[in-house]
Amino acid sequence: MSLTIECQKRAENSKPRALRREGLIPATLYGHNGAESVALTVDHKAATTLLRHAKENDTVIEVQIPDLNWRGQALIREIQAHPWKRNLYHLSFFAVK
């Protein structure tokens, strides 16, 4: 089974709380271009669906970023969520070569 998620590039001055109110989750992609990282947003519904099937630091997923014209494989490196409500706060992806 192939897991895929589509991300959008996050505007520089966007506030994470405002993004979450709009139904978006802030995310970061590391290692896609050396030591450079990219700030992204992911649709909340797509992220929760992905996390039902993917495990942190274990499952390789296909990440698509149409704004940067980038597509590649990545691991979910970190999931930040509320301790007992399980509301998603942030996702970190690490590109796999």
N, C-alpha and C positions, 0 to 999 in steps of 0.2 A: 504494500500500500504506500503510495507516494503522498507525502504531506507538503502542501504548498501554501504560502501566505504572501499577500501583496501588501507592500508598505508604500507610504508616501513620504517625501522629504518634508521635514518639519521646518517651519519658518523660524528664523533666528530669535525673534523676540516673543515667541509664543509661550504662554504660561501653562505648566502642566495641569493645574487645576481646571483652567478654562477648557483645555483639550478634553479632559475627562468628562466635564459637563456636556460636551458636544458628542460624546460617545466614542472618543478616540483614546487610545492608550499610547503614552510616550514610549519610544523604544530607541535603542542604539545598536548600530552594527559596527563591530570591531574587526580589524584584520582584513578587510576586503581590498585595501590598497596600502599594504605595508602597515605602518603604525597609525595611519589616519582612521578616524572614526566618523560616522555619519549619524546625525540626529534624525529619527524617523517617527512616524505615527502609524498605528495599526488600528483598524476597526475593532471595537470591543467585542463584538459578536464573533468575528473571525478569530480573534485571539483566544477566546474561551473555548471555541470549537477545536482549535489547534491543540490547546493544552489538555483536552480530554484524551488525545491520542499520543501526544509527545511527552517525553520525559526530559527533565533538565540534565544537561551534559551527557545525554545518551542517544537521542534520536536526531538523525540528520534530516533537515527539512529544506525545501526549495524556497528561497526568498527572491521575490521579484520587486524591483524598484523602478517603475516606469519613468519617473522624473530624472533619474541618473542613467537610465538605459543600462542597468546592471541586473544580472540574474546569476545566482549561484547557490551553492549549498552552504548551510550554516547550522550550528548547534545553538540551542537555547542555553545560554551560559548562566543567566540569573533571572529569577522571577521574583519581583517585589509585590507583595500583597498584604492586605490588612490581616493581622494575626488570627482573628476568629471570624470576621465577616467574609474573608476571602475575596474582597474587592481588589482587582488588579490595579497596581500603581505604575509599574514599569517593567519592560522586558529588555533583556540584553542578548543580542545574537553575536556569535563569533564565527566568522567566515572560515570554511574548510576548503583547502585546496586539493 
